[in-house]
Every structure is written in structure tokens, then in C-alpha cells.
Amino acid sequence: MNIKPLFLALLATFTGGASAHVRWFVDAEAVPDVSYAFNSAMVITLVMAVAFVAATVFITNYFKNEGNALSKIMNTNIELPANLDWYLLFVLLIIMLVVNLLVGDYIAPNLVALGWVAIVGIIIQVVVVSLVLITPSVVGIAMILVAFLNLFLFSFGLGMDYFFELAFVGAAFLFIGPSVSRLDRVLFKAFSPEENGWKDLAVLALRIGLGLQLMELAIHNKFLVPGYSLLFMEANPFYNFMAAVGFNFSNTDFVFFIGIFELLTGLMLVLGLATRLVLITLTVVFTTTAFMTGITELVGHLPIFGVVIVVLLRAHTKFPSPSNMTSQPAM
């Protein structure tokens, strides 16, 4: 069976710039009120969404049942020596934070920190850069706390745009720490991380966190407050490939289109449905659009590339079986 046409059809349903943190690129004071009206473009979007889910499930099942060498690769976790994929994620996070420190950003360009908040932001980023290779677990705990702290330092909606990314990557660092750090093995020995499957939980935290982050961005920036995405599309109309190929798609229609596929992609990651195929598609799209949109998106998404690599290699990780887990003693 030739799956290339199906894969290309899947790829055509994505675009990355409009799926990024669009608030990095637009003026918040100029955001218009936008409402959706049911039309033929919505029908096309929903039909393509159903086709997308059906195609990804079909292709995934094809690989499972074929039994050839490629099928085995697609259905097997790949462990790099010395946890190199995790260290790549750590390094990409460090690069992003160092760039942030150089240009004066706190986590992201649209999180404007002033006064004591700016000082705390600098300290947090310096601590993460200094300690993530030494004690990922402690840094992970700090990232979880920062995820909640942002909800109070900034507006709730703006804090939520980064909550799942920070909190779940933080949880992943907490769980993976004992596997990559001697210090963390000592600090968390009482919790029996190896017996309780912390290494698997780390991968699952990344997958679920990425999925929830995509879903949150779709709901918040494409459905609840679509004006941000519409401004981005009006400044970058070349992303509207549906109009370019002849469909009657306004930029507003295309924002809805992107929101639906972003929501579906996130949901599939959360459910573990066709994970590897979804991640391969996202990797191609984010790589392409990062260069199209510019260095801001590329630097800001470096940790996301690291997350995708880890989960892509270990896409078939399952939750640890309760029968194999020991009870966790109090520290």
C-alpha cells in the first residue's frame, strides 16, 4: 500500500505560525472583536478534521499490522545512550533562557515583567540555567511553582497560555531527575523512583502536557479570543493556504480551521492516539514555519522541539502498572 499520498494530505492540514503563541507577534491593544459565522468553510474544516483523525488512525493501525521492519520501528521505543534525548531537551531549554536573559524577556516576549517581578524572573531563569543539568528534579519543582505563580503575576488567561507547558515539563523533569542525576537519586531515594516508574511518568508528562498546551492555545486564542490570531493572519496572509489553493476561506475562517486542528492534535496527544505520526507532522510543520515566521518563534519553541524529540523516540510509553509499583513512603 502506498501511504505517501495520505501522509501528504495530513501534512497539508497544518500550518505552524498560526498555531504558535500568536501573542508574540501582535499588538494586544489593537485586537479586534471577532465572531464566527457558520458557512461552507466551517463545513469543509469539519469534514477535513474527521478525515484527518480517520487517516491517522488508519495509518497507525497499518503500521501495527504490517509486521515489516518499518512497522517495528514505528511501534518500538527508541532509547538513546546515556539519555541523550533528555540532555538535548535540557540544553535547548538553557539556550532559550540564555537568549531571554540577553534580550530581557521573562519566559516569553509577551510576558512583560517589571520592577520586582523582573528581578524575580531573572533569578528564576538564572537558577534554571545553572541547575537543570545538576538537579533536574529540583528545577522541575521550581517550574511547577512558576506555572502557578504566573497565574497571579499576569492575567489568568495569559498565565494559562504557558501553564501546561511549564507545569508538565516541570513534572517531567521531576520524574526523570533520578534517572539522569546522581544528586536527584539521593534526594528522592525514599520515593523509589525506579520501582514506581518515574522514567515512564516523565515521558507521559511531556506528551500529555504538550497536548493540553495545544488544546489550551486553540480554545483561548482561536475560539474564545480569536482576534489575536486574526491579526497575525492579516499580517501574514501567506499562511492561509486554503485560500491559496482556491477555497473560499477568509482569514477568520482560517483561524477557525487552525483552531480545530490544533485542538484535535492536542487531544490525540493527550489520549495517546497515533502519537508518533502526529509528532512527525508537528515536527515538519514547526521546523518549516519557524524559519518562515522568524527567529522569535524559533528560539521560543526550542524546548518544544526537545519535548517532541523525547516523546517521538518513546511514543509507546505506557503508564506504569499499579501491580509493579510500590507504595511511596513519606520523606
C-alpha positions in Angstrom: 0.0 0.0 0.0 1.3 3.5 -0.9 0.8 5.7 2.2 2.7 8.7 0.8 -0.4 10.5 -0.6 -2.1 10.0 2.8 0.8 11.4 4.6 1.0 14.4 2.3 -2.7 15.0 2.8 -2.2 15.1 6.6 0.7 17.5 6.2 -1.5 19.8 4.2 -3.9 20.2 7.1 -1.4 22.0 9.3 0.3 25.3 9.5 2.5 26.3 12.3 2.8 30.1 12.6 -0.9 30.5 13.4 -0.6 27.6 15.9 2.3 29.2 17.7 2.0 31.8 20.6 0.4 34.3 18.2 0.5 36.9 21.0 4.3 37.2 20.5 3.6 38.9 17.1 0.6 41.2 17.6 -0.2 44.4 19.4 -2.6 43.5 22.3 -4.2 46.9 22.2 -5.3 46.6 18.6 -7.0 43.2 18.9 -10.5 43.3 17.3 -13.7 41.6 18.4 -14.2 38.5 16.2 -17.2 36.2 15.9 -17.6 33.1 13.8 -20.5 32.6 11.4 -21.4 29.1 10.2 -20.6 28.8 6.5 -19.2 26.5 3.9 -15.7 27.0 5.1 -16.7 25.6 8.5 -18.2 22.5 6.8 -15.0 21.9 4.9 -13.0 22.3 8.1 -15.1 19.8 10.0 -15.0 17.3 7.1 -11.2 17.6 6.9 -11.0 17.2 10.7 -12.9 13.9 10.6 -10.7 12.8 7.6 -7.6 13.7 9.5 -8.5 11.6 12.5 -9.6 8.7 10.3 -6.4 8.8 8.3 -4.0 9.0 11.2 -5.8 6.1 12.9 -5.7 4.1 9.7 -2.0 4.7 9.1 -1.2 3.9 12.7 -3.1 0.6 12.5 -1.4 -0.2 9.2 2.0 0.1 10.8 0.9 -2.1 13.7 -0.5 -4.9 11.5 2.1 -4.9 8.7 4.8 -6.6 10.6 7.8 -5.4 8.5 10.9 -3.6 9.6 9.4 -0.2 9.3 6.4 -1.3 11.3 8.7 -2.5 14.1 10.5 0.8 14.2 7.2 2.8 14.3 6.0 0.6 17.2 9.1 0.5 19.3 10.5 2.9 21.8 14.0 4.1 20.9 16.4 4.6 23.8 19.4 6.8 23.1 22.6 6.0 25.0 23.1 8.0 28.2 19.7 9.6 28.0 20.9 11.9 25.2 17.4 13.0 24.2 16.7 14.3 27.7 20.0 16.1 27.8 19.2 17.7 24.4 15.9 18.9 26.0 17.8 20.4 28.9 20.3 22.2 26.6 17.6 23.6 24.3 15.8 25.0 27.4 19.1 26.5 28.5 19.6 28.1 25.1 16.1 29.7 25.2 16.6 31.0 28.7 20.0 32.5 27.9 18.6 34.3 24.9 15.8 35.5 27.1 18.3 36.9 29.6 20.2 38.6 26.9 17.2 40.3 25.4 15.4 41.0 28.7 12.5 38.6 28.3 10.8 36.6 31.1 9.9 33.2 29.7 8.3 34.7 26.6 8.1 38.1 24.8 4.5 38.8 25.8 5.1 38.2 29.5 6.2 41.7 30.4 7.8 41.7 33.8 8.5 45.0 35.5 10.1 46.0 38.8 10.5 43.3 41.4 8.8 40.8 39.1 11.5 41.3 36.5 14.2 40.7 39.2 12.5 37.5 40.3 12.2 36.5 36.7 15.9 36.9 36.1 16.7 35.0 39.2 14.4 32.1 38.3 15.9 31.8 34.8 19.5 32.0 36.1 18.7 29.3 38.6 17.2 27.0 35.9 20.2 27.6 33.6 22.6 26.9 36.4 21.0 23.8 37.9 19.0 21.9 35.3 22.0 19.7 34.3 22.8 19.1 38.0 19.4 18.5 39.6 16.5 18.4 37.1 14.1 17.3 39.8 14.6 20.4 41.9 14.4 22.6 38.7 11.2 20.7 37.8 9.6 21.6 41.1 10.6 25.2 40.6 9.0 25.2 37.1 5.7 23.8 38.5 5.7 26.6 41.1 6.4 29.2 38.4 3.5 27.9 36.3 1.1 28.6 39.2 2.9 31.9 40.1 2.4 33.2 36.6 -1.4 33.0 37.1 -1.1 35.6 39.8 1.7 37.8 38.3 -0.1 38.2 35.0 -3.7 37.9 33.9 -5.2 34.4 34.3 -5.6 33.9 30.6 -2.1 34.9 29.8 -0.7 32.7 32.6 -2.7 29.8 31.2 -1.1 30.2 27.8 2.1 28.9 29.4 0.7 26.9 32.4 0.6 23.4 30.9 4.0 23.8 29.1 5.7 24.9 32.3 3.9 22.6 34.8 4.1 19.4 32.8 7.7 19.9 31.6 8.4 20.6 35.3 6.7 17.4 36.3 8.7 15.5 33.6 12.0 17.0 35.0 11.0 16.0 38.5 10.3 12.4 37.4 13.4 12.0 35.1 15.8 13.5 37.6 16.7 10.3 39.4 17.5 8.6 36.1 20.0 11.2 34.9 21.3 12.9 38.1 23.2 11.3 41.0 22.1 14.1 43.3 18.4 13.5 42.4 18.8 9.8 43.0 20.0 10.6 46.6 17.4 13.3 47.2 14.4 11.2 46.0 15.6 7.7 47.0 12.8 7.4 49.6 10.2 7.6 46.8 11.6 4.6 45.0 11.5 6.3 41.6 12.7 3.3 39.6 10.2 0.9 41.2 7.4 3.4 40.7 8.1 4.0 37.0 9.1 7.6 37.3 11.0 7.4 34.0 7.8 6.4 32.2 5.9 9.1 34.0 8.3 11.7 32.8 7.6 10.8 29.1 3.9 10.7 29.7 4.0 14.1 31.4 5.7 15.6 28.3 3.1 14.0 25.9 0.1 15.0 27.9 1.5 18.4 28.7 2.1 19.2 25.1 -1.3 18.0 24.2 -3.0 20.1 26.8 -0.9 23.1 25.8 -2.1 22.9 22.2 -5.7 22.5 23.3 -5.5 25.5 25.6 -4.0 27.7 22.9 -6.7 26.6 20.5 -9.5 27.3 23.0 -8.1 30.5 24.2 -6.5 32.1 21.2 -8.6 30.6 18.4 -12.1 30.3 19.9 -12.5 32.5 23.0 -10.3 35.4 21.8 -9.7 34.8 18.1 -8.7 38.5 17.5 -5.1 37.8 18.2 -4.9 35.0 15.6 -6.8 37.1 13.1 -4.3 40.0 13.5 -1.5 37.5 13.0 -3.1 36.1 9.8 -3.7 39.6 8.4 0.0 40.4 8.9 1.0 37.0 7.4 -1.7 36.1 4.8 0.6 33.7 3.1 -0.2 31.1 5.8 -3.8 30.9 4.5 -3.0 28.0 2.1 -6.7 27.1 1.9 -7.4 30.4 0.1 -4.2 30.0 -2.0 -5.4 26.6 -3.4 -8.8 28.0 -4.3 -11.2 27.5 -1.4 -13.4 30.4 -0.2 -11.6 30.8 3.1 -11.3 34.2 4.7 -8.6 34.8 7.3 -11.3 34.4 10.0 -12.3 31.1 8.5 -8.7 30.0 8.5 -8.3 30.9 12.2 -11.2 28.5 13.0 -9.6 25.9 10.7 -6.3 26.1 12.6 -8.1 26.1 16.0 -10.0 22.9 15.1 -6.8 21.0 14.0 -4.8 22.4 17.0 -7.5 21.2 19.3 -7.7 17.8 17.7 -3.9 17.4 17.6 -3.7 18.2 21.3 -6.5 15.8 22.2 -4.8 13.0 20.2 -1.6 13.5 22.1 -3.4 13.6 25.5 -5.2 10.3 24.5 -2.0 8.7 23.1 -3.7 8.3 19.7 -1.4 8.0 16.7 1.2 9.8 18.8 4.3 9.2 16.6 2.5 10.2 13.4 1.1 13.4 15.0 4.6 14.3 16.3 6.3 13.7 13.0 3.8 16.0 11.3 4.2 18.7 14.0 8.0 18.5 13.7 7.9 19.1 10.0 5.4 22.0 10.4 7.1 23.7 13.3 10.5 23.5 11.6 9.2 25.0 8.3 7.2 27.8 9.9 9.9 28.7 12.4 12.0 29.8 9.5 9.1 31.5 7.8 8.0 33.5 10.8 11.4 34.3 12.2 13.9 33.9 15.0 11.4 34.8 17.7 9.3 31.7 17.1 12.4 29.5 16.5 14.0 30.5 19.9 10.8 30.4 21.8 10.0 26.9 20.5 13.4 25.3 21.2 12.2 23.5 24.3 9.1 22.3 22.4 11.4 20.7 19.8 13.2 18.9 22.7 9.9 17.7 24.1 8.8 16.4 20.7 12.1 14.5 20.2 11.9 12.8 23.6 8.2 11.8 23.1 8.8 10.8 19.5 11.5 8.4 20.4 9.5 7.0 23.3 6.0 7.3 21.9 4.8 3.9 23.1 5.5 4.5 26.7 2.6 3.4 28.9 1.5 4.2 32.4 3.3 2.0 34.9 1.2 -0.9 36.0 -0.1 -0.5 39.6 0.9 -4.1 40.4 4.5 -3.2 39.7 4.5 -0.1 41.8 5.4 0.1 45.4 3.7 2.4 47.9 5.5 5.7 48.3 6.8 6.2 51.8 6.8 9.7 53.4 10.1 11.5 53.2 
